């Protein structure tokens, strides 16, 4: 599995655990589930949303590579460890 | 008593959270002896913000809630500060917790002589499972400033704090929140005379920043840069055309001609004028 796929899988699982929490991005707001869904389907989003999600994925990958605790926890949550 | 202007409009769901964060800012300022001119908790008009800025020159201005690359919002549609009235930010410190405004408005404020512009070049995002951490991060810059740090130190300390908060969120299993907070921290900027902006998408500006450095690079207007570019392209075309004509007449482009002397004088004159202009900008 690619690193990004593992991260997205883990974040989707996190979203399932938090049905009542929301994410605010400027004027817009999303449930965790809505936001997690966009991680896989961001190619067809509006330009600003697409850029935000791409930046989010880039940051998550950077954290995965640089932060050992984050990497371990994501791998565990995704069932890859 | 020292004054501070706090503008934290409240008109939708996200602003109801950031408005609450701004209450801590007000409390911090009052504890440090500031008298806070507080225009908050509702939709705010451009006129009232302009009026209070005009009446209180050089007073720190704090804006919480929605923003865009070129403005601070007072409501969903009203821009209370934008590129047209950015001159009102000159000579004062500006502290923002809004989206994107450091990208253009912050640069404009820097060019207009703002003492500091603390803000974000990307959209500010947060999640409801880590509100305390986002609030701590959003308010930390001003907290450090009120403790006596310089703005450059504040930026460094807030970035360090963001690393700690990210780690805390990871440990607590709040992965999305940790990524959002890291994104916010990466987008944070603080422009001061000692720390000028360096982010730009304009190619000519990039060239100017590369050649002259950020302090001078931002002072050269787009029109000046474009004028210099056109002059050099025009000079190149004339030089090439003249050399070609000489080659056709004499079989070689190398010949002592009045045209070459004129072009050389042109170039020397242009270099002298440009260097004088640069020296004037430096002053």
Interface residues (C-beta under 8 A of the other chain):
Chain A: X10 X11 X14 X15 X18 X21 X22 X23 X24 X25 X26 X27 X29 X32 X35 X36 X48 X52 X55 X56 X59 X60 X62 X63 X67 X69 X70 X73 X74 X77
Chain B: X12 X13 X14 X17 X66 X76 X99 X100 X122 X123 X124 X125 X126 X127 X128 X129 X166 X167 X170 X171 X173 X175 X176 X178 X179 X180 X182 X183 X186
